[in-house]
């Protein structure tokens, strides 16, 4: 059998895992700095928890897990005969892999509401799965790094989350544009165009703008039953780049004006601290997930062609789906897989980040190998990352291994070193080699 992995997934080598952990650690440090606490949720959720939260497009991308045992005995034979895949799937699958971290978080909050303090600020760094068509920057298995707050309506939190985006990407060295809009502003557009009853259809089409362009969006709107005069009005509003002109369009839309008011209040908080990266209003930003109700975010890398590397927003009643009404939340997510690809392409990872091993010990024969093992133990005792080549092989073979591991120092031990008590330390970068007592060696390497 030829070994392979499922499409849309990938293996990570040791150096890649180290780089990915660098991203995670950078994000985690900022989350903790802003007062967020860690939680984890299962890879699988009940499908009843997941479906209906991401819109029709999102529901199609859910990975379903077959029921245990003889699941066909309880399957819907009629649905199978009629080739009704959605109905048949319901009869053979009750669980699915999580699509994002936000819906599982809402479920977690409801189940643990008596044990957490509100407002509750949590962060989560875990993989998610989407049955999307794989392409550059788009995978079927990838990590998300989320920060969310539930239990407060304050727009200060939106400003804080935008600051988290700014700080994290500054720390990673990625030049980004943080885009912001408000779902109420988008509803105002639908209102002003006379298609408030087709709001979801409108936003679903607009959300595809960066993939299919305005011409494609226009066709999509028409296919979703929106009349030409309304499409023209929507196009006019999507061309607006500042909030002020929208007020004229929204004269008769209370919801639209409320969205503008929320964005103005957001800026009162956010603008109190200078940002390193650009934050801009984008009237075309829609965020296709149907649970968003207020401010929405998306982050684009400026120096590379890549989809969004972050996104999020306000969701007023996501916990209501699980029985806890009236609890507002807001959060943002970092797309770690795309961030990794951006940093690789722009060569932004620190030099020697993959160098985890400080030194390698090599020995000439069995007695010196046994002696080297006692030295190895003392190196590790004081916290120095060290490894002993597992056998006294030819020196060329051992040094080749040292080069392959990109180890900065090699300690060479033979009978002379054992007798004199002075160990030969070779700097693998300069090629220089000097002898030190063990005490001197420990001090130098630390």
Secondary structure, 3 states (H helix, E strand, C coil): CCCCCCCCCCCCCHHHHHHHHHHHHHHHHHHHHCCCEECCCCCEEEHHHHCCCCHHHHHHCCCEECCCCCHHHHCCHHHHHCCCHHHHHHHHCCEEECCCCHHHHHHHHHHCCCCCCCCEEEEEEEEEECCCCCECCECCEEEEEEEEEECCCCCHHHHHHHHHHHHHHHHHCCCEEEEEEEHHHHHHHHHHCCCHHHHHHHHHHHCCHHHHHHHHHHHHHHHCCCCHHHHHHHHHHHCCCCCHHHHHHCCCCHHHHHHHHHHHHHHHHHCCCCCCCEEEECCCCCCCCCCCCCEEEEEEECCCCCCCCEEEEEECCHHHHHCCCCCCEEEEEEEHHHHHHHHHHCCCCCCCCCCCCCEEEEECCHHHHHHHHHHHHHHHHCCCCEEECCCCCCHHHHHHHHHHCCCCEEEEECHHHHHHCEEEEEECCCCCEEEEEHHHHHHHHC
